[in-house]
Amino acid sequence: MAAWRGRRWLTWMTGVVAFLASIVECFTGYLSQQNFDSQWIATNGKDAFNAAGVGAFFNLMNFGQMLLWHVVLIPVVLIALVGTHLLLVRVRGVSHPLPARYPALRLPTPAALREALSSPDVPPVTVKTWVQVDPAGFLGTAATELNGTSGSATLGPPYNNNGAAQQVLIAPGNWAGVRQPIDTAQTFVLQPLTVAAANDPAVKAALAAYNAAPAALQDKWTANCAKAVTKVKFANGIPVVPPAADGPVPVLLATERSLARSGAIDTDLLAQRQLGTRAHAIADDEGSGSAWGGGGGGPPPGRGKNGVGVGDSF
């Protein structure tokens, strides 16, 4: 009936609560009869109240308590509610009849339904957008992937043996062991660079120098480069890393950045094929794809004949 229309919500509420109080009034009166029927219902009611945790306040088998509720407490509440209800009826008046014809129901359009029920259209975070927004962060992550200190490199079982398996009381990752270990340096850095080196002599020389070095020296190079990347500066949009004893690592990471900027990494990840299918995009994106961010494949001034040395722009 929509009786709350026209500022009559309090009138409606007092009527509803008075109705509920009248049910309690009738129930306590029934229990106060003390016949077999009322005693049986009182026993079941007591068990229900005890199960609800309020048995210490209400005992339906107590005749005196039920009689008090029936003839004193509930009537006082009912009189107050009914009096308030009648007073509000006099003040606000009664509800007017509903209109004979309701307004036409306006159904939501399909576009509105899609907007309300669909998931948010959040664009995906790709490697290409990552390297464009945070090139220093990308280079730092690539360096930690190369020396095995990144989050993915230290996940632990069942992914690799470089960390402890995640556990909450138990560690299911240890049960099956590491079956297909993830080598982040090979998968994310060295393997893509090996494909790119076929078209870039500078990258090929840097990769050969890195692979020929002892593991301790490789770790030293990548650690020094990772520290230098945190102090990167930008010149005309090109990240310039301070000089560091990082060997051929700047050339490797610069090529990795070129692959990312060209979209080759994203495309080949989606297609699940090797990066060589789009290695030529490096040349279109940043000249030769070398570490110096410009055209030409030769080393910059001050570099050795291999184009590998200390510090320079990525």
Backbone bond lengths (Angstrom), bond angles and torsions (degrees), N, CA, C in turn:
res aa  C-N    CA-C-N  psi(-1)  N-CA   C-N-CA  omega(-1)  CA-C   N-CA-C  phi
1 M - - - 1.474 - - 1.525 112.71 -
2 A 1.321 117.35 -10.82 1.469 120.94 -179.32 1.523 111.51 54.69
3 A 1.318 114.90 47.13 1.462 119.67 -175.54 1.517 113.66 -70.54
4 W 1.327 118.00 -8.50 1.466 120.27 179.87 1.525 112.53 -85.51
5 R 1.319 117.92 -0.31 1.465 120.65 179.82 1.524 110.83 -62.83
6 G 1.320 115.57 152.80 1.464 120.65 175.74 1.516 113.59 68.83
7 R 1.325 117.22 43.61 1.478 122.53 176.98 1.524 111.28 62.00
8 R 1.327 117.37 34.81 1.463 121.03 -179.61 1.530 111.76 -108.45
9 W 1.346 117.41 20.28 1.462 119.41 -175.84 1.521 111.25 -64.13
10 L 1.365 118.15 -36.16 1.460 119.65 -179.97 1.527 110.70 -70.20
11 T 1.328 116.98 -35.19 1.463 120.43 175.00 1.525 110.20 -60.73
12 W 1.321 115.42 -44.04 1.465 120.57 -179.53 1.520 110.58 -64.52
13 M 1.337 117.60 -42.68 1.461 121.08 -177.65 1.521 111.71 -65.67
14 T 1.334 117.58 -43.26 1.470 119.38 179.26 1.526 110.75 -64.37
15 G 1.319 117.77 -33.89 1.461 119.90 176.98 1.520 111.87 -67.00
16 V 1.352 116.92 -42.60 1.466 120.42 179.42 1.522 110.94 -64.85
17 V 1.330 117.94 -45.55 1.469 120.68 -178.97 1.530 110.13 -65.98
18 A 1.324 117.55 -36.59 1.469 120.21 176.57 1.525 110.65 -63.93
19 F 1.310 116.92 -36.97 1.466 120.32 177.16 1.526 110.57 -63.57
20 L 1.326 117.87 -44.69 1.463 121.30 178.88 1.534 111.17 -64.77
21 A 1.331 116.94 -39.57 1.471 120.13 178.29 1.526 110.87 -65.66
22 S 1.326 117.39 -33.66 1.465 119.51 178.35 1.523 111.58 -67.02
23 I 1.329 118.15 -32.42 1.466 121.09 175.91 1.519 110.12 -64.95
24 V 1.354 116.50 -44.17 1.472 119.86 177.19 1.531 110.20 -62.52
25 E 1.314 118.13 -38.84 1.467 122.36 178.15 1.528 110.65 -60.52
26 C 1.321 116.49 -44.90 1.465 119.62 179.36 1.525 111.26 -65.44
27 F 1.326 117.20 -39.71 1.460 120.87 -177.22 1.527 111.17 -67.16
28 T 1.339 117.07 -45.16 1.474 118.66 178.04 1.522 111.09 -64.73
29 G 1.339 118.21 -33.47 1.469 119.60 175.41 1.518 111.96 -65.94
30 Y 1.320 117.03 -37.21 1.468 120.03 178.47 1.523 110.41 -65.78
31 L 1.344 117.94 -40.63 1.458 120.23 179.83 1.522 111.97 -70.04
32 S 1.312 116.99 -25.45 1.469 120.33 -179.34 1.519 113.14 -75.46
33 Q 1.324 118.55 -5.65 1.467 120.68 179.80 1.537 111.86 -69.77
34 Q 1.329 115.85 -29.92 1.474 121.48 178.77 1.527 113.48 62.45
35 N 1.304 119.40 30.28 1.461 120.98 170.74 1.530 108.75 -94.13
36 F 1.341 115.56 177.10 1.462 118.22 -176.61 1.532 112.19 -61.65
37 D 1.303 116.65 -37.74 1.463 120.61 -179.08 1.523 110.88 -63.18
38 S 1.333 116.40 -48.51 1.459 120.13 -178.19 1.528 111.24 -67.74
39 Q 1.361 116.75 -34.62 1.469 118.84 178.24 1.531 111.76 -66.47
40 W 1.329 115.82 -39.65 1.464 119.09 177.94 1.533 111.27 -63.08
41 I 1.335 116.44 -43.87 1.471 120.10 178.59 1.526 110.42 -66.52
42 A 1.336 118.07 -36.79 1.460 121.28 179.07 1.530 110.93 -64.72
43 T 1.352 116.85 -37.10 1.468 120.12 178.76 1.526 110.73 -63.88
44 N 1.341 116.61 -46.31 1.463 119.83 178.23 1.526 111.50 -65.39
45 G 1.344 115.97 -38.63 1.456 119.14 177.96 1.519 112.11 -63.93
46 K 1.339 116.70 -38.52 1.478 119.97 178.46 1.522 110.99 -62.25
47 D 1.339 115.81 -43.35 1.465 118.76 179.07 1.531 111.13 -62.30
48 A 1.321 116.53 -39.62 1.464 119.87 179.33 1.526 111.17 -65.42
49 F 1.325 116.82 -42.29 1.462 120.22 179.07 1.523 110.72 -65.62
50 N 1.351 117.10 -38.42 1.462 120.09 178.14 1.532 110.96 -64.14
51 A 1.347 115.66 -41.28 1.464 119.20 179.32 1.521 111.51 -65.32
52 A 1.341 117.12 -30.29 1.469 121.14 178.72 1.516 112.51 -80.03
53 G 1.351 117.27 -7.11 1.462 120.61 178.02 1.510 115.03 84.94
54 V 1.342 118.41 12.44 1.468 120.55 -179.22 1.526 110.84 -116.48
55 G 1.335 115.68 16.57 1.472 118.70 -179.14 1.510 114.10 -64.31
56 A 1.354 117.10 -21.20 1.469 119.49 179.08 1.523 111.91 -73.63
57 F 1.334 118.63 -16.19 1.456 122.11 -178.28 1.524 112.94 -103.57
58 F 1.338 115.97 -29.26 1.467 119.94 -176.98 1.532 108.88 -129.18
59 N 1.308 116.38 124.37 1.464 121.68 176.14 1.516 107.52 -122.95
60 L 1.345 116.26 101.77 1.454 120.06 -174.93 1.524 112.95 -69.78
61 M 1.326 116.79 -13.18 1.469 119.33 179.11 1.528 111.78 -92.00
62 N 1.321 116.71 -1.15 1.460 120.68 178.08 1.530 108.63 -88.30
63 F 1.326 116.85 107.11 1.461 121.10 -175.77 1.520 111.35 -61.84
64 G 1.322 117.93 -42.13 1.464 120.79 -179.02 1.514 111.82 -62.97
65 Q 1.317 116.59 -40.97 1.462 120.09 -180.00 1.527 111.34 -66.63
66 M 1.339 116.56 -43.91 1.455 119.33 -179.39 1.529 111.22 -66.72
67 L 1.328 116.95 -36.93 1.466 120.07 178.46 1.522 110.99 -66.74
68 L 1.354 116.09 -39.08 1.465 120.03 177.60 1.527 110.58 -62.48
69 W 1.337 116.89 -43.52 1.460 120.13 178.07 1.529 110.39 -63.26
70 H 1.328 115.99 -37.69 1.461 119.48 -173.22 1.532 113.01 -74.08
71 V 1.326 116.32 -38.09 1.469 118.36 -172.35 1.525 113.95 -104.08
72 V 1.363 117.38 -10.82 1.469 119.03 -176.37 1.545 111.81 -125.40
73 L 1.344 116.27 -65.25 1.467 119.32 -168.92 1.531 112.53 -66.96
74 I 1.333 117.00 -54.36 1.468 119.40 -178.10 1.526 111.32 -64.30
75 P 1.360 119.24 -41.79 1.475 117.96 177.21 1.516 113.48 -59.41
76 V 1.355 117.62 -37.18 1.468 119.79 178.34 1.529 110.01 -63.33
77 V 1.350 116.28 -43.66 1.462 120.38 179.40 1.526 110.29 -64.89
78 L 1.336 116.75 -42.11 1.460 120.69 -178.84 1.523 111.49 -64.38
79 I 1.316 115.87 -43.15 1.473 119.16 -179.80 1.530 110.38 -62.50
80 A 1.334 117.06 -40.89 1.459 120.49 -179.95 1.534 110.66 -66.05
81 L 1.325 116.17 -42.56 1.466 119.62 -178.77 1.523 111.40 -68.16
82 V 1.329 116.19 -46.15 1.464 118.73 -178.24 1.528 110.37 -65.78
83 G 1.352 116.02 -38.14 1.463 118.91 177.92 1.519 111.32 -63.16
84 T 1.334 116.76 -43.72 1.467 119.97 178.18 1.519 110.92 -64.27
85 H 1.328 115.58 -39.59 1.455 120.38 -179.40 1.530 111.15 -62.45
86 L 1.319 116.35 -46.86 1.464 120.19 -179.71 1.521 111.20 -65.63
87 L 1.324 116.77 -37.73 1.458 119.93 178.75 1.532 110.55 -63.72
88 L 1.322 116.31 -42.13 1.467 119.64 179.15 1.527 111.53 -67.43
89 V 1.326 116.51 -33.64 1.465 118.91 176.24 1.523 109.75 -63.26
90 R 1.327 116.91 -39.78 1.466 119.91 179.33 1.537 111.01 -67.84
91 V 1.365 115.47 -35.21 1.468 118.57 -176.62 1.530 110.86 -78.85
92 R 1.331 117.09 -47.97 1.462 121.51 -174.70 1.525 113.24 -92.41
93 G 1.300 116.43 -18.34 1.454 119.31 -176.92 1.519 111.21 82.67
94 V 1.312 115.90 176.61 1.453 121.15 -179.88 1.529 109.64 -89.20
95 S 1.327 115.85 162.92 1.454 120.07 179.58 1.519 110.39 -71.84
96 H 1.313 115.77 138.84 1.449 119.78 176.27 1.531 109.53 -77.02
97 P 1.324 117.40 153.43 1.468 119.47 178.79 1.520 110.89 -59.87
98 L 1.313 114.92 148.71 1.458 120.00 176.37 1.529 109.40 -66.59
99 P 1.321 116.90 152.47 1.474 118.88 179.70 1.523 111.15 -62.69
100 A 1.330 114.72 148.77 1.460 119.23 -178.32 1.517 111.46 -63.60
101 R 1.340 116.32 -33.75 1.461 120.44 179.86 1.522 109.32 -123.64
102 Y 1.306 115.79 124.60 1.458 120.35 179.51 1.524 109.64 -77.10
103 P 1.318 117.65 153.36 1.475 119.58 174.23 1.522 110.00 -60.84
104 A 1.303 115.24 151.16 1.464 120.11 -179.40 1.530 109.93 -60.81
105 L 1.306 114.98 133.91 1.461 121.01 179.71 1.522 109.26 -74.99
106 R 1.311 116.12 122.13 1.457 121.39 -179.01 1.527 108.96 -96.79
107 L 1.299 116.35 107.13 1.452 120.96 179.13 1.518 109.78 -77.72
108 P 1.331 116.94 145.97 1.468 118.60 177.90 1.521 110.93 -66.45
109 T 1.298 115.61 145.79 1.457 120.88 178.54 1.526 109.89 -72.60
110 P 1.336 117.10 158.89 1.474 119.03 177.03 1.510 112.97 -55.53
111 A 1.329 116.83 -37.04 1.466 119.05 179.55 1.527 110.88 -64.76
112 A 1.348 115.86 -40.33 1.461 119.21 178.69 1.522 110.92 -66.08
113 L 1.341 117.10 -37.88 1.461 120.04 177.61 1.522 110.88 -64.05
114 R 1.319 116.18 -42.65 1.464 118.54 178.58 1.518 110.94 -62.58
115 E 1.324 115.69 -38.97 1.464 119.55 -179.85 1.519 111.12 -66.01
116 A 1.351 116.39 -37.85 1.463 120.18 -176.10 1.518 112.94 -79.96
117 L 1.333 117.24 -33.42 1.458 120.43 -171.88 1.516 113.90 -102.90
118 S 1.313 118.84 -16.77 1.454 119.93 -176.23 1.521 110.29 -82.05
119 S 1.321 114.90 163.49 1.452 120.24 176.45 1.527 109.62 -75.80
120 P 1.339 117.70 156.18 1.468 119.96 -179.58 1.528 110.88 -60.87
121 D 1.324 115.05 140.66 1.458 120.76 179.91 1.523 108.71 -86.06
122 V 1.322 115.33 78.07 1.456 121.16 179.99 1.518 108.46 -95.66
123 P 1.312 118.37 119.77 1.469 119.46 -178.86 1.520 110.87 -63.12
124 P 1.321 117.90 143.71 1.464 120.75 -178.32 1.525 111.46 -69.57
125 V 1.315 115.61 151.17 1.461 121.42 174.59 1.521 107.16 -90.13
126 T 1.319 116.47 113.27 1.458 121.54 -178.60 1.523 109.73 -103.75
127 V 1.328 114.90 167.11 1.458 119.43 176.27 1.527 110.15 -62.86
128 K 1.336 116.28 -36.65 1.460 120.15 -179.56 1.522 111.52 -64.23
129 T 1.339 117.74 -45.58 1.464 119.46 178.50 1.525 110.88 -68.67
130 W 1.319 116.74 -33.66 1.470 119.90 178.76 1.529 110.78 -61.47
131 V 1.330 116.21 -49.29 1.455 118.57 -176.86 1.522 111.24 -69.32
132 Q 1.333 117.92 -25.05 1.463 120.07 177.28 1.523 111.38 -76.19
133 V 1.328 116.82 -39.06 1.461 120.50 -177.93 1.522 111.64 -80.43
134 D 1.333 117.13 -41.03 1.461 120.89 -175.25 1.528 109.76 -135.39
135 P 1.330 117.71 72.01 1.471 119.05 -178.65 1.516 113.13 -62.60
136 A 1.339 117.08 -36.57 1.459 119.05 179.08 1.522 111.05 -65.26
137 G 1.333 116.08 -40.64 1.462 119.06 177.42 1.511 112.15 -64.14
138 F 1.338 116.19 -38.05 1.465 119.71 177.78 1.524 110.82 -64.12
139 L 1.334 116.91 -45.76 1.453 119.89 179.88 1.529 111.81 -63.37
140 G 1.334 116.25 -40.28 1.461 119.28 177.89 1.517 112.03 -63.77
141 T 1.334 116.37 -40.71 1.459 119.81 178.26 1.521 111.16 -66.00
142 A 1.333 116.61 -41.95 1.463 120.04 178.35 1.519 111.23 -60.87
143 A 1.346 116.59 -37.57 1.465 119.47 178.37 1.523 111.23 -65.65
144 T 1.338 116.91 -41.96 1.471 118.93 179.20 1.526 111.70 -70.12
145 E 1.339 117.52 -30.66 1.463 119.20 173.72 1.526 110.16 -65.46
146 L 1.316 115.78 -36.15 1.457 120.49 -177.43 1.526 112.05 -68.92
147 N 1.336 117.52 -38.22 1.470 118.51 -179.18 1.525 113.02 -98.91
148 G 1.337 117.07 7.94 1.464 119.92 172.58 1.510 115.45 75.76
149 T 1.334 118.04 25.99 1.466 120.29 179.60 1.526 112.65 -112.98
150 S 1.336 118.09 5.58 1.466 120.28 -179.32 1.523 110.73 -74.51
151 G 1.332 115.07 172.31 1.462 119.74 178.32 1.513 112.43 -62.97
152 S 1.337 116.73 -41.01 1.458 119.60 179.61 1.519 111.74 -70.95
153 A 1.344 116.90 -29.97 1.462 119.81 -179.60 1.523 112.29 -74.84
154 T 1.317 117.32 -22.02 1.469 121.11 -177.44 1.525 112.13 -114.21
155 L 1.331 116.64 29.75 1.467 119.56 179.68 1.519 112.10 -65.75
156 G 1.320 117.12 -33.56 1.454 120.38 -176.85 1.520 111.53 85.07
157 P 1.330 117.26 -177.56 1.473 120.50 -179.05 1.521 111.12 -56.12
158 P 1.351 117.39 146.47 1.471 128.93 1.90 1.517 114.11 -88.68
159 Y 1.350 118.31 14.98 1.462 121.03 -174.73 1.523 112.14 -90.29
160 N 1.314 117.49 -43.92 1.458 121.18 178.30 1.523 108.48 -159.57
161 N 1.330 115.37 178.29 1.476 121.06 -177.35 1.516 112.22 -104.12
162 N 1.327 117.81 18.25 1.462 120.92 -176.16 1.518 113.92 -90.99
163 G 1.320 118.25 5.74 1.460 120.84 -179.43 1.509 110.60 -162.44
164 A 1.329 115.52 178.75 1.460 121.31 179.23 1.521 109.93 -88.64
165 A 1.311 116.13 143.68 1.461 120.74 178.67 1.519 110.60 -67.01
166 Q 1.321 116.28 146.12 1.452 120.38 176.64 1.523 109.95 -66.23
167 Q 1.320 116.23 140.71 1.449 118.44 -178.05 1.520 111.18 -153.73
168 V 1.324 113.82 147.26 1.457 123.17 167.32 1.526 105.05 -129.72
169 L 1.331 116.08 95.88 1.463 124.63 -172.13 1.524 111.62 71.67
170 I 1.326 118.91 -45.31 1.450 122.47 178.33 1.522 108.91 -123.12
171 A 1.332 116.20 159.73 1.469 121.96 -179.69 1.520 109.03 -125.76
172 P 1.342 118.01 85.32 1.473 119.98 -178.73 1.519 113.19 -60.37
173 G 1.341 117.98 -24.30 1.458 119.99 -179.42 1.511 113.29 -62.64
174 N 1.342 116.81 -24.80 1.462 119.99 -179.38 1.526 112.90 -81.88
175 W 1.327 117.24 -15.23 1.462 119.82 -172.84 1.516 111.85 -66.38
176 A 1.311 117.30 -48.19 1.464 120.23 -178.26 1.516 112.37 -89.52
177 G 1.330 117.40 -14.47 1.449 119.82 -177.26 1.520 111.92 77.15
178 V 1.320 115.66 -174.21 1.465 122.15 -179.25 1.520 108.12 -96.13
179 R 1.334 116.38 108.78 1.465 121.55 -177.92 1.525 111.93 -93.60
180 Q 1.304 117.27 -42.37 1.464 122.09 179.89 1.525 108.24 -128.18
181 P 1.324 117.68 82.39 1.473 120.56 -174.85 1.523 111.70 -62.67
182 I 1.318 114.88 143.43 1.461 121.82 177.48 1.519 108.43 -93.23
183 D 1.310 116.16 117.90 1.467 122.23 175.71 1.520 107.03 -101.46
184 T 1.322 116.08 96.50 1.461 120.02 -173.44 1.519 112.17 -64.50
185 A 1.326 117.79 -36.44 1.461 119.54 -179.58 1.525 111.05 -62.27
186 Q 1.330 117.22 -44.59 1.454 120.52 179.86 1.528 111.83 -72.41
187 T 1.350 116.39 -47.08 1.457 120.44 -172.39 1.522 112.25 -69.05
188 F 1.327 116.77 -44.40 1.457 120.41 -170.55 1.538 114.07 -97.24
189 V 1.329 118.27 -19.24 1.470 119.60 -174.77 1.529 111.60 -125.90
190 L 1.322 117.03 -64.64 1.461 119.80 -170.30 1.524 113.23 -67.29
191 Q 1.320 117.93 -40.16 1.466 119.28 -179.33 1.528 111.84 -65.55
192 P 1.349 120.08 -47.22 1.473 118.37 174.96 1.528 112.93 -60.69
193 L 1.346 116.56 -36.90 1.463 118.99 -179.52 1.521 111.30 -69.86
194 T 1.310 117.19 -32.01 1.469 119.94 177.79 1.519 110.59 -62.53
195 V 1.335 116.60 -40.58 1.464 119.87 177.51 1.522 110.27 -67.47
196 A 1.337 116.98 -42.64 1.469 120.17 -179.10 1.518 111.79 -67.83
197 A 1.342 117.65 -27.55 1.467 120.53 -177.11 1.515 112.32 -65.27
198 A 1.336 117.52 -20.90 1.459 119.89 179.87 1.519 112.13 -63.66
199 N 1.321 117.61 -23.75 1.460 122.02 -178.38 1.526 112.91 -110.97
200 D 1.327 118.25 5.65 1.460 120.41 -175.33 1.524 108.76 -142.29
201 P 1.334 118.87 106.30 1.469 120.93 -179.52 1.524 113.41 -60.32
202 A 1.353 116.54 -36.00 1.463 118.98 -179.21 1.525 111.15 -64.37
203 V 1.317 116.18 -42.88 1.462 119.98 178.66 1.525 110.41 -66.95
204 K 1.333 116.32 -37.51 1.466 120.40 179.43 1.526 110.69 -62.70
205 A 1.359 115.96 -42.94 1.461 120.01 179.21 1.523 111.23 -66.55
206 A 1.339 116.96 -42.43 1.458 120.14 179.30 1.522 111.55 -64.38
207 L 1.314 116.53 -40.64 1.455 120.77 179.84 1.521 110.89 -66.32
208 A 1.347 116.19 -39.68 1.462 119.58 177.72 1.526 110.98 -64.19
209 A 1.337 116.62 -41.33 1.465 120.06 178.88 1.520 111.40 -64.26
210 Y 1.317 115.77 -39.16 1.468 119.29 -179.69 1.532 110.79 -68.14
211 N 1.310 117.26 -45.99 1.462 120.55 -177.82 1.521 112.00 -66.95
212 A 1.356 117.18 -29.02 1.464 120.56 -179.47 1.526 112.65 -78.51
213 A 1.313 117.52 -17.23 1.464 120.96 -177.33 1.524 111.06 -76.81
214 P 1.336 118.13 150.86 1.465 120.44 175.08 1.530 111.31 -62.73
215 A 1.315 117.07 158.94 1.457 121.23 -177.57 1.525 111.51 -60.66
216 A 1.338 116.90 -37.95 1.465 119.59 -179.90 1.519 111.28 -63.80
217 L 1.339 116.31 -39.51 1.459 119.47 179.25 1.529 110.68 -70.56
218 Q 1.330 117.84 -37.13 1.461 120.87 176.23 1.526 110.53 -59.69
219 D 1.337 116.05 -45.87 1.470 119.90 179.27 1.526 110.97 -62.93
220 K 1.330 116.86 -37.98 1.464 120.23 179.46 1.521 110.57 -65.59
221 W 1.326 116.67 -42.66 1.460 120.20 178.69 1.531 111.55 -60.79
222 T 1.330 115.36 -49.94 1.463 118.87 -177.28 1.520 111.92 -67.54
223 A 1.332 117.94 -35.50 1.464 120.25 177.90 1.518 111.11 -65.33
224 N 1.339 116.63 -43.29 1.468 119.81 178.40 1.519 111.29 -65.38
225 C 1.338 116.27 -38.23 1.460 119.44 179.35 1.523 110.84 -67.83
226 A 1.335 116.50 -40.02 1.465 119.87 179.36 1.524 111.34 -62.25
227 K 1.336 117.25 -37.03 1.461 120.60 177.03 1.529 110.90 -69.00
228 A 1.334 116.15 -40.56 1.462 119.38 -178.66 1.521 111.71 -66.95
229 V 1.322 116.76 -33.52 1.467 120.71 -178.52 1.523 111.25 -63.22
230 T 1.330 117.32 -30.26 1.470 119.44 179.76 1.530 111.70 -66.97
231 K 1.313 117.81 -15.30 1.463 121.74 179.63 1.527 111.28 -109.25
232 V 1.303 116.54 25.71 1.455 121.17 -175.82 1.528 110.89 -65.38
233 K 1.317 116.33 147.08 1.457 123.93 172.94 1.519 108.06 -126.28
234 F 1.327 116.07 163.71 1.456 120.20 -174.73 1.522 109.88 -119.82
235 A 1.322 114.64 132.66 1.463 121.93 176.24 1.518 107.84 -125.50
236 N 1.347 114.86 110.19 1.472 120.66 -177.14 1.523 112.38 55.99
237 G 1.320 114.87 39.37 1.458 119.84 177.66 1.507 114.94 83.03
238 I 1.338 118.03 -2.21 1.461 121.76 -179.34 1.523 108.75 -102.13
239 P 1.341 118.84 124.41 1.465 120.52 179.13 1.518 111.07 -68.78
240 V 1.324 116.81 128.16 1.458 123.16 179.38 1.519 107.56 -114.28
241 V 1.338 115.58 117.65 1.455 121.66 -176.71 1.527 108.83 -96.50
242 P 1.341 118.75 137.16 1.465 120.84 178.61 1.530 110.86 -60.86
243 P 1.346 117.05 155.30 1.473 120.50 178.69 1.523 110.92 -59.23
244 A 1.297 115.37 143.73 1.465 121.90 178.50 1.514 108.90 -156.73
245 A 1.301 116.27 157.26 1.465 121.41 177.97 1.521 108.83 -79.34
246 D 1.337 115.32 71.72 1.455 120.04 -173.54 1.518 113.28 -118.11
247 G 1.341 117.85 12.81 1.452 121.19 172.42 1.519 113.19 54.59
248 P 1.339 117.33 -135.09 1.466 120.39 -177.97 1.523 113.83 -84.57
249 V 1.326 118.07 2.92 1.463 120.66 -175.48 1.524 112.39 -60.50
250 P 1.359 121.26 -39.06 1.468 119.07 178.76 1.523 112.97 -58.78
251 V 1.335 117.48 -37.51 1.466 119.56 179.17 1.524 110.09 -66.18
252 L 1.330 115.99 -41.76 1.467 119.99 -179.31 1.524 111.11 -64.32
253 L 1.322 116.57 -45.50 1.461 119.31 -177.23 1.519 111.42 -71.06
254 A 1.330 116.61 -32.59 1.465 119.02 177.58 1.522 110.72 -65.15
255 T 1.321 116.94 -38.72 1.461 119.62 177.53 1.525 110.58 -68.71
256 E 1.307 116.16 -38.05 1.468 119.76 175.35 1.521 110.79 -60.52
257 R 1.329 115.88 -39.83 1.470 120.26 177.23 1.524 110.49 -65.13
258 S 1.337 117.04 -39.57 1.454 120.12 179.00 1.521 111.33 -63.87
259 L 1.332 116.42 -41.22 1.462 120.01 176.26 1.521 111.06 -60.00
260 A 1.311 115.66 -42.72 1.459 119.48 -178.92 1.524 111.41 -66.80
261 R 1.335 116.53 -42.94 1.461 120.15 -178.51 1.517 112.26 -66.54
262 S 1.315 117.24 -30.80 1.455 120.41 -179.63 1.518 112.39 -76.52
263 G 1.349 117.24 -14.19 1.461 120.53 -177.13 1.513 113.08 87.13
264 A 1.337 117.23 2.11 1.460 119.89 -177.65 1.522 111.71 -63.79
265 I 1.324 117.16 -38.59 1.468 119.65 -178.53 1.516 110.31 -65.32
266 D 1.332 117.48 -46.53 1.469 120.68 -180.00 1.522 111.13 -62.11
267 T 1.323 116.23 -46.41 1.468 120.09 -176.73 1.512 111.72 -61.89
268 D 1.314 116.85 -45.27 1.451 119.54 -176.91 1.523 112.58 -75.32
269 L 1.327 117.33 -27.24 1.464 119.03 173.30 1.519 110.61 -66.31
270 L 1.356 116.34 -42.88 1.456 119.76 179.28 1.524 111.64 -66.61
271 A 1.327 115.93 -38.92 1.457 119.66 -178.78 1.516 112.64 -82.73
272 Q 1.355 116.78 -8.26 1.459 122.19 -179.53 1.525 111.17 56.03
273 R 1.340 115.68 45.75 1.456 119.91 175.35 1.520 108.17 -132.90
274 Q 1.319 116.00 171.05 1.446 119.82 -174.85 1.521 110.87 -70.46
275 L 1.340 113.18 158.02 1.454 119.11 -176.13 1.518 112.93 -69.21
276 G 1.312 118.69 -13.43 1.455 120.43 -176.92 1.509 113.82 -63.65
277 T 1.339 117.46 -20.33 1.458 119.95 -177.75 1.506 112.38 -66.00
278 R 1.354 116.52 -22.21 1.465 118.09 179.53 1.514 111.54 -129.67
279 A 1.322 117.16 23.52 1.459 119.06 -179.80 1.519 111.45 -62.59
280 H 1.368 116.30 -28.47 1.467 118.79 179.88 1.510 111.96 -65.26
281 A 1.350 118.51 -17.05 1.469 120.30 -178.49 1.512 111.84 -67.70
282 I 1.330 116.40 -19.44 1.471 118.26 179.57 1.523 110.26 -63.47
283 A 1.311 114.62 -42.97 1.462 118.11 -178.68 1.517 111.08 -63.46
284 D 1.321 117.34 -35.72 1.460 120.28 178.80 1.518 110.91 -71.26
285 D 1.338 116.46 -30.18 1.462 119.93 -174.34 1.513 112.28 -83.71
286 E 1.341 116.92 -45.55 1.456 119.31 -174.34 1.521 111.60 -140.09
287 G 1.281 116.83 53.69 1.457 118.99 177.36 1.507 111.04 67.39
288 S 1.312 116.03 -120.08 1.458 120.33 -177.12 1.510 111.92 -83.09
289 G 1.318 117.95 -10.34 1.456 119.95 -176.52 1.511 112.20 81.75
290 S 1.318 118.71 12.33 1.454 120.65 -179.93 1.510 110.27 -79.52
291 A 1.304 115.54 179.23 1.460 120.63 -172.75 1.510 113.71 -71.33
292 W 1.313 116.65 -8.56 1.464 117.07 -170.32 1.516 112.35 -97.06
293 G 1.319 118.38 1.39 1.453 121.74 172.12 1.509 114.20 70.50
294 G 1.305 120.62 17.85 1.450 121.47 -179.37 1.513 111.50 -138.90
295 G 1.319 116.22 -173.11 1.447 119.45 -179.39 1.511 112.17 -76.55
296 G 1.308 115.55 163.37 1.454 120.59 178.48 1.498 112.07 87.10
297 G 1.294 117.27 146.03 1.452 120.64 -175.48 1.501 113.57 -102.87
298 G 1.324 119.23 -3.15 1.452 120.44 -176.65 1.505 112.04 -78.90
299 P 1.324 116.47 166.32 1.463 120.35 -179.92 1.509 111.07 -73.00
300 P 1.323 118.61 156.02 1.457 121.84 178.80 1.514 110.75 -74.64
301 P 1.317 116.66 168.67 1.465 119.65 177.76 1.524 110.19 -60.09
302 G 1.336 114.67 139.48 1.451 119.04 178.04 1.508 113.05 89.66
303 R 1.356 117.32 -3.88 1.455 120.04 -179.99 1.527 109.77 -92.78
304 G 1.297 114.62 164.16 1.447 120.06 174.83 1.513 110.36 -77.32
305 K 1.325 115.47 -178.64 1.455 119.44 -176.73 1.516 111.98 -68.16
306 N 1.338 117.57 -20.93 1.466 120.08 178.34 1.519 111.83 -85.18
307 G 1.336 116.67 -6.74 1.465 118.57 -176.97 1.503 111.91 72.88
308 V 1.318 119.51 18.76 1.444 123.13 -177.13 1.515 107.78 -119.90
309 G 1.327 117.34 133.16 1.442 118.19 -179.47 1.489 112.13 -170.85
310 V 1.301 117.12 -146.33 1.440 122.45 -172.85 1.519 109.84 -109.68
311 G 1.292 115.89 123.19 1.447 122.32 173.38 1.513 113.56 65.17
312 D 1.290 119.32 155.83 1.461 128.53 174.64 1.514 106.95 151.67
313 S 1.307 113.07 178.02 1.466 116.70 -177.13 1.516 110.22 -82.00
314 F 1.346 114.70 145.82 1.455 120.45 173.52 1.507 109.46 -90.01
